[in-house]
Amino acid sequence: MPGPFVDAAAGLLLGAACPGCRTPGAGLCAACAALLSGVEPFAVADPTCGVPVWAAAPYADVWRRCVVAYKERTGWWLGALLGELLALGVLAAARGTGVPIAGLVLVPMPSQARSVRERGLDTTLTLARVAARTLAGVGVRASVEPRLRHARRVADQASLGEQGRRDNLVGALAARPVGEGRAGVRVVVDDLTTTGSSLAEACRALAAAGTPASACAVVAATPRRSPASRA
């Protein structure tokens, strides 16, 4: 973690600030780093997916600001930390299936090609790869399988309600045929979930391709959808 001189110089000369609380300095401040390291994954009540959905943290406060900073590239370096948080959600989600974990296959939500070009980074794929490495580092065999692709254009979700978002996304994704895929518990992963419509569409597409997901996991979920249980 940067020292006090580096923090002060970054704040004065570069305008750098902690993405979690906007305290001037380079990187995460100690207080925000402590909050992020103390997360407790929770189950997200989402019957539309048909599989367990788990989040590492609520999409609020420090966690929300860090996810937004990562997606908007002002905090691209947060990918390593958020990927580790995603690994916690993945492990909790896999355990929630009740299926013995011989291995985990992470299927990232596909990013829009335009967003990847603008950011110079596929944010969700990056998080999935960090999560897989993190899990492998603690003895859990994990791999990444980018099976999903966009099948058609969709309307802007911002002005749509929950049902409108679900209707808008039906048929929006397809799963690439790659034989049977890798063996293991297949988990759809994303940076966040709000209404759950994107995860539901991903699960539908994978099931239609004959390789259904066993669970979903995200870095953060909206707090209005109350945690059902804790890991």
Phi, psi and omega in degrees: 000137182304147179279176183297324180293316179298317179301313182295317180296318180296320181293319184282317187267325187251348183073018181290150180209155176299127181292342182278323185226358179069017173293129180304138179147174181262130178078193179283140174285166183298322182294315180290322177299321179294321178297315182293328181281350182255024183290154175234110180304146179222154178283137180257127179287102183214088183289348185288335182279330182078004178224162177299138176237127181233147177236146178283330186205161175285147178276076183200158172054230184301317183296317180297314183296324180289320178297316179297317179298321179294315182292329182267006175072001175286343178223049183302331181291349178287352180304322181295315181289315181293328176295324177292323176295319178300323179301322177296317178296320179298314181297318178296319179296317181296319178294329180291345180285336184079002179268134177304133184268096174274337180182158181241137176242114182267124180250103184286145172297133183289139175272150175294138181303322180296319180295321179297318179295316183292321182275338186070022186198134171271098190297318183288318178298320178298315179299318180298318181292320177296317180298318180297317178295321179297315179295317179298328180292340178251019173089010178257115181295125183215145178219167180245132182231094181285075186278332191270147176217161177280129183262339180200168176285151176232159178285161176299126185282344191303322185265004185264147174280183185299311180293323178298322179293319179296314180298323182294330186262352181299124181079007183282338182242155173220154179257129180292134177286120178224052183066221180272351182076184180282148179281142177142180177282117184272125183236122174284132182235148178208170180284322181205163173225139178246289178269344182088001184293323180293317179296320179298319179293322177297317179296320178298314182296319180292319179296320180296332180273359178086009178229073186293153176280148176264340183195170174229150178215142179224161175293315185216151177229148181300135185291344181294339178264100194298140174302131180274325180198167181244151181288000000 
